[in-house]
């Protein structure tokens, strides 16, 4: 099985072998920079370039025998958590689409939607919902179909694949995924996401210039975004209290970032607890791809599918 994490700047691929029917073990990986011009906002633009990017890792197994799990870039869609009243299946589906459309950067008619019920009470239910640009989605998977007959086991949006790595069901904590395409905050309560915030922390050119002079300026902006999100955190019957913070993504590797967060939030700050490979940088960059292996299967394959949290 292969897990493919398509990011804004890099493609991460992890190959797994099955030790047991229910357990996958990572055995090989590739981190490849994505050349400019391969992907547009809504389509694969350079098919030969993408084929070359994928050929080395996927070609080793024979394209017609690959079981594939895929995480798509957050910039092509959105993940959110909502509280809805108890509704019928059809009414809930329409309510999710209406709410999500308000937050998309593209028209609702251009989106594919999916949702999972996390918790159901006597009067309300907590839903995690996702939407993705349908044109980009179809363009990418039509391209993959030209390479071979894949079996799509899981398709999801980053940072959803982080949940299995970061939530052990025993703590209230925050996941911060800070990469090239921006940042995402996920507030977890005993394994259930309470809030998902998509952040725009920096412009790439601005970051490169500031990186040479004062990284702490960006750390302060991250801190303010976390504090702002905390104000919108829904409180449960017992008060939520941050017990730790888990960070991932290429920008989270900047020197001094962990120390800055620990000093300002007074909680332990850690990378995802998956110690493979040994190199810390690669651990962090591969966290979404590694998380895909922990996701359970759901009812259908060739559509947008979110994790069974």
Secondary structure, 3 states (H helix, E strand, C coil): CEEEEECCCEEEEEEEEEEECCEEEEEEEEEEECCCCCECCCCECCHHHHHHHHHHHHHCCCHHHCEEEEEECHHHEEEEEEEEECCCHHHHHHHHHHHHHCCCCCCHHHEEEEEEEEEECCCEEEEEEEEEEHHHHHHHHHHHHHHCCCEEEEEEECCHHHHHHHCCCCCEEEEEEEECCEEEEEEEECCEEEEEEEECCCCHHHHHHHHCCCCHHHHHHHHHHHHHHHCCCCCCCCCCCCCEEEEECHHHHCCCHHHHHHHHHCCEEEECCCCCCCCHHHHHHCHHHHHHCCCCCCCCCCCCCCCCC
